[in-house]
Amino acid sequence: QVQFVESGGGLVQPGGSLRLSCAPSGIIFIIYNMAWYRQAPGKQRELVATITPGGSTNYADSVKGRFTISRDNAANMVYLQMDSLRPEDTAVYFCVAGLNHWGQGTQVTVSS
């Protein structure tokens, strides 16, 4: 059974930073593309960033230059460093392995 431990969410002021962490288990981590999605209240889920097993990355235009996805294949961890946060980044952030394995989500709130 695939399980995720997500952490790092919380409340931060505009312009601040947060680092999300995700530790999936029950999968062969090194063969999976990993991603972060988010869902804001009343909006559809959107793809934030992806990373291949080899470390190639892609980002949504809305977060380019502010967010950084990374992974540690030896530790089975994936991260999302979020800098220069804006109120519109407020959402539940989900760690995703492949296409079908989703974490439970962690809340990020950007507010003064």
Steps between C-alpha positions, in 0.01 A plus 500: 500500500630843403521750782624857517633711784471865404620785716606862495174681438375784714428870520750745356496870418520620140859495382588220737621146437396147577648162417269206444627147545352172384606148588314236301521134590377186332637599160830460321570870536789520259290407196221751564449848367401707800284809507337760719146610428291754683134580542373834617149544640242495223760425234614194311818319588798631309843359431771697678823316419633167382831320528621189319712229662803661336417843637349678200243753615202693369296774662171675460550851363348642817782363718803513270790676665340475845456126563758223475421129491772253595537138598736276693480154346714345773261623768175459304416865551363777283495867594340824391685815601261793474640852512346843448163358593185686399145485633397328177730209590260412782382144437522141608816357350512133398799277440444262208692194384446410137142559390299314760658528842400810696590619845243637742607861449643772719352847546698806401354837594661826394351791688598804700 
